[in-house]
Amino acid sequence: MTASAGRRGLVLVTGGSGYIAGFCIAALLEAGWRVRTTLRRLEKAAPLRAGLGRIGVDAAELDFFAADLNHGEGWAGAAAGADFVLHVAAPVPAVDPKSDDELIRPMRDGALRVLKAARDAGVKRVVMTSSVSAIVYRDGADGVVSTEAEWSDEANRAGSAPYDRAKTIAERAAWAWHSAEGGRLELVMVNPSFVLGPVLGADFSASVELVKRLLDGSVPALPRVGVTLVDVRDVAALHLLAMTTPSAAGQRYIGAGEFFWIKDIARVLRDGLGDGARRVPTRLAPDWAVRLAGLVDPIVRSRLFELGKERRVSSAKARSSLGWTTRPSEETILDAGRSLLELGLARS
């Protein structure tokens, strides 16, 4: 079923050209919802439609509005008539900005703009995409399993990145605003972990960049860093469950699968992609070498605090109360690699 069926309500998805947002739009259209999305630049509409078409989704009736998280214009019009809002838009830099404010302003202030527009338009519920970054960056999180009850410490500058701190600040601000000014508007938070899976086009996330760098050999050796994976398609499904389940109002939901060390991600790519993964490294990088590389590589430097850390999270709440399920992590990793190779976005 596609948007042309028009048998369900209207959902506004913010930041439609983003990785998670694109798959949320696909899931909504396939479930029969009418969908409107915001873009900072409307010229991104055609590539988004083309990307959705590549996975068999008819986006002919997808509506677009121009709106920017840094500015108030456009949000009232975008929210008008919507039954639900999925607020997915957020900057995800490949390299840390010079100042935290470069991320905090669009994340926090942009979220508040969306929430206010949704309330004023009579929207029933906003599902906001946060991150496990707002949960796991705190003292004592290494080696334990974190749940929705925990919060990252945004003052912990030595043990987190600007993105992690901005996500924490933005989510706290959203909950505070909702408590004080939300009125009848419902708010639900989805906190995904490290999102991988197939891509719709060249506008993919910084997390998928890891797979690209492994495939093209730009990572010469494998650092002792790990991530908890989740498939972008499963994250989209979680957003829809959070949107439609009555009891989800006022809740946070972690969306996560298994924990993988980067060396294990590399092994899955080598085992599953054959010649397409011939550049994927096999050597392990000692910590001292990674720290040395961080002197010249800003991407490496931005995550040095993650060396050796096992930040595990539990999605038991989403699984038990929403019936959420995830596909095998190996499938997620291989689908990411295959789509990058098939679209010519990574060289084998």
C-alpha positions in Angstrom: 0.0 0.0 0.0 1.3 3.5 -0.8 0.5 7.1 0.0 -2.0 7.1 -2.8 -4.3 5.0 -0.7 -4.8 7.9 1.6 -6.6 5.8 4.2 -4.5 6.9 7.1 -3.5 10.3 8.4 -0.8 12.8 7.5 2.7 12.4 9.0 5.4 15.1 8.9 8.9 13.7 8.8 11.6 16.4 9.3 14.9 16.2 7.5 13.7 13.9 4.7 17.1 13.7 3.0 18.7 12.2 6.1 19.5 8.5 6.4 17.0 7.5 9.1 14.3 9.9 7.8 14.4 8.4 4.3 13.6 4.9 5.6 10.9 6.3 8.0 9.3 7.9 4.9 9.5 4.6 3.0 7.9 2.7 5.9 5.1 5.2 6.3 4.3 5.2 2.6 4.3 1.5 2.4 1.9 1.4 5.4 -0.5 3.7 3.7 0.2 7.0 5.5 0.2 10.3 3.7 3.7 11.9 4.2 5.1 15.3 4.1 8.8 16.0 4.7 11.0 19.0 5.2 14.3 19.8 3.4 16.7 22.6 3.9 17.1 22.7 0.1 14.3 21.6 -2.1 16.7 20.5 -4.8 17.2 17.4 -2.6 13.7 16.2 -3.4 14.5 14.5 -6.7 17.4 12.4 -5.3 15.2 11.4 -2.3 12.4 10.3 -4.7 15.0 8.4 -6.8 16.4 6.7 -3.7 13.0 5.6 -2.5 12.2 4.3 -6.0 15.4 2.1 -5.9 13.9 0.2 -3.0 10.5 -0.1 -4.7 8.6 2.7 -2.9 6.4 5.0 -4.9 7.1 8.5 -3.6 5.1 10.4 -6.3 2.7 11.9 -3.8 5.4 12.7 -1.2 5.0 16.4 -0.3 8.0 18.7 0.4 8.4 21.9 2.6 11.4 24.0 2.9 12.4 24.4 6.5 15.7 24.8 8.4 16.4 23.8 12.0 18.3 27.1 12.5 15.4 29.3 11.4 11.7 29.6 12.4 10.3 30.1 8.9 8.4 27.2 7.3 7.7 25.1 10.4 4.1 26.3 11.0 3.2 25.5 7.4 5.0 22.2 7.5 3.1 21.1 10.6 -0.3 22.4 9.5 -2.8 19.5 9.1 -0.4 16.8 10.3 -1.7 14.1 12.7 1.8 13.0 13.8 5.4 14.3 13.5 8.6 12.3 13.3 11.3 14.8 14.2 14.3 13.0 12.7 16.3 16.0 11.4 19.7 16.6 13.1 23.2 17.5 11.9 25.6 14.5 12.0 29.1 15.8 11.3 31.9 13.5 10.0 34.4 15.7 11.9 33.9 17.4 15.2 33.0 21.1 15.0 35.1 23.8 16.5 32.4 24.6 19.0 29.7 22.5 20.6 27.3 25.3 19.9 27.5 24.5 16.1 25.6 21.3 16.9 23.6 22.3 20.1 21.9 25.3 18.4 20.3 23.3 15.5 19.6 20.2 17.6 18.1 21.9 20.7 16.6 25.0 19.2 15.5 23.1 16.1 13.7 20.5 18.2 11.9 23.3 20.2 10.8 24.9 16.9 9.4 21.6 15.7 7.6 20.9 19.0 6.1 24.4 19.2 4.9 24.2 15.6 3.4 20.7 16.3 1.6 21.9 19.4 0.2 24.9 17.7 -1.0 22.9 14.7 -2.9 20.4 17.0 -0.6 17.5 16.2 -1.4 14.4 18.4 2.1 13.1 19.0 5.7 13.9 18.1 8.2 11.1 18.0 11.7 12.6 18.3 14.9 10.8 17.2 17.5 11.1 20.0 20.4 8.6 20.4 22.0 6.3 22.8 24.5 9.1 22.9 22.1 10.7 25.4 22.4 7.6 27.6 25.8 5.9 27.6 28.4 8.8 28.0 28.6 8.9 31.8 30.9 7.6 34.5 30.4 3.9 35.1 28.8 3.1 31.7 31.8 1.0 30.4 31.1 -2.7 30.6 27.5 -2.4 31.9 24.2 -2.6 30.1 22.5 0.8 30.0 18.7 1.3 29.8 16.4 4.2 29.2 16.6 5.2 32.9 20.2 6.5 32.4 21.4 9.8 31.0 24.7 10.9 29.6 26.7 13.6 31.4 26.9 16.6 29.0 29.7 18.1 31.2 31.9 15.0 30.6 34.0 16.6 27.8 36.9 14.2 28.1 34.7 11.1 27.6 32.3 12.3 24.9 32.2 14.1 21.6 30.3 17.3 20.7 27.6 15.2 19.0 27.0 13.2 22.1 26.7 16.2 24.3 24.4 18.0 21.8 22.1 15.0 21.6 21.9 14.9 25.4 21.2 18.6 25.7 18.6 18.6 22.9 16.7 15.6 24.4 16.7 17.1 27.9 15.4 20.4 26.5 12.6 18.7 24.6 11.4 16.9 27.7 11.6 20.1 29.8 9.7 22.1 27.2 7.1 19.4 26.8 6.5 19.3 30.6 6.1 23.0 30.8 4.4 24.0 27.5 3.4 20.9 25.6 -0.3 21.0 26.5 -2.1 18.1 24.9 0.8 17.2 22.6 2.3 13.8 23.3 6.1 13.2 23.1 7.9 9.9 22.6 11.7 9.5 22.2 13.5 6.9 20.1 17.2 6.4 21.0 18.9 4.4 18.3 22.5 3.0 18.6 25.0 2.8 15.7 22.8 2.8 12.6 23.8 0.7 9.6 22.0 -1.0 6.7 21.4 -0.3 3.0 21.6 3.3 1.7 19.2 5.1 -0.5 22.0 7.2 -2.1 25.0 9.3 -1.4 23.4 11.2 1.5 24.1 8.5 4.1 25.1 8.9 7.8 28.5 9.1 9.5 27.9 5.6 10.8 27.8 4.1 7.3 31.0 6.0 6.6 32.7 3.4 8.8 31.7 0.6 6.4 32.7 2.7 3.4 36.2 3.4 4.9 36.6 -0.3 5.7 35.7 -1.3 2.1 37.9 1.2 0.3 40.9 0.5 2.5 41.2 3.9 4.0 41.4 2.3 7.5 44.8 0.5 7.4 44.3 -1.4 10.6 41.4 -2.1 13.0 41.2 -0.1 16.2 40.0 -1.6 19.5 36.6 0.2 19.2 33.2 -1.3 19.4 29.6 -0.2 18.6 26.1 -1.5 19.3 24.5 -2.0 15.8 21.0 -1.5 14.7 19.5 -1.7 11.2 18.1 1.5 9.7 15.0 -0.4 8.6 14.4 -1.6 12.1 14.9 2.0 13.4 12.2 3.2 11.0 9.9 0.4 12.2 10.5 1.5 15.8 9.5 5.1 15.0 6.2 3.8 13.5 5.5 1.7 16.6 6.3 4.6 18.9 4.0 6.8 16.8 1.0 4.4 16.8 1.1 2.6 20.2 -1.1 4.5 22.7 0.9 3.5 25.8 4.2 4.9 24.3 3.3 8.5 25.1 5.9 10.0 27.4 8.4 7.2 27.0 12.0 6.7 25.8 12.8 3.6 23.7 16.3 2.4 23.0 16.7 0.9 19.5 19.7 -1.4 19.4 20.9 -4.8 18.5 24.2 -6.6 19.2 27.6 -5.2 20.2 30.3 -5.6 17.6 34.0 -4.7 17.7 35.1 -3.1 14.5 37.3 -6.1 13.9 34.2 -8.3 13.9 32.4 -5.9 11.4 35.5 -6.2 9.2 35.3 -10.0 9.4 31.6 -10.1 8.4 32.4 -7.9 5.4 35.3 -10.1 4.3 33.4 -13.3 4.8 30.2 -12.1 3.1 31.3 -9.9 0.2 34.2 -11.9 -1.2 36.2 -9.8 -3.7 34.1 -6.8 -3.0 35.8 -6.7 0.5 39.4 -7.3 -0.7 40.6 -4.0 0.7 39.1 -4.5 4.2 42.0 -4.7 6.6 42.8 -7.7 8.7 45.5 -6.3 11.0 44.6 -5.0 14.5 45.9 -1.6 15.4 47.5 -1.2 18.9 46.1 1.6 20.9 49.3 3.6 20.7 49.2 3.5 16.9 45.6 4.7 16.9 46.5 7.6 19.2 49.3 8.5 16.9 47.0 8.4 13.9 44.7 10.8 15.7 47.4 13.5 15.5 46.7 13.8 11.8 43.2 12.3 11.2 40.4 14.4 12.8 37.9 11.5 12.5 40.2 9.2 14.5 41.0 12.0 17.0 37.4 12.6 17.7 36.8 9.1 19.0 40.0 8.3 20.8 38.1 8.2 24.1 36.2 5.1 22.8 39.3 2.9 22.7 38.6 -0.4 24.5 35.1 0.7 25.8 32.1 -1.6 25.8 29.1 0.6 25.9 26.2 -1.9 25.8 22.6 -1.0 25.8 19.3 -2.9 26.2 16.3 -2.6 23.9 14.2 -4.9 26.1 11.7 -2.2 26.7 11.0 -1.6 23.0 10.8 -5.3 22.4 8.5 -6.1 25.3 6.1 -3.2 25.3 6.0 -2.4 21.5 6.7 -5.8 20.0 9.8 -4.4 18.2 12.1 -6.9 16.5 15.4 -6.7 14.8 17.0 -8.5 11.9 20.4 -10.3 12.3 23.3 -7.9 12.7 25.4 -9.7 10.0 22.6 -9.0 7.5 22.6 -5.3 8.4 26.4 -5.1 7.9 26.4 -6.9 4.6 23.4 -4.9 3.3 25.3 -1.7 4.1 28.4 -3.0 2.2 26.5 -4.3 -0.8 24.5 -1.1 -1.3 27.6 1.0 -1.1 29.3 -1.1 -3.7 26.3 -1.4 -6.0 25.8 2.4 -6.0 29.5 3.0 -6.6 29.8 4.8 -3.3 32.7 2.6 -2.1 35.5 1.2 -4.3 36.3 -2.5 -4.0 
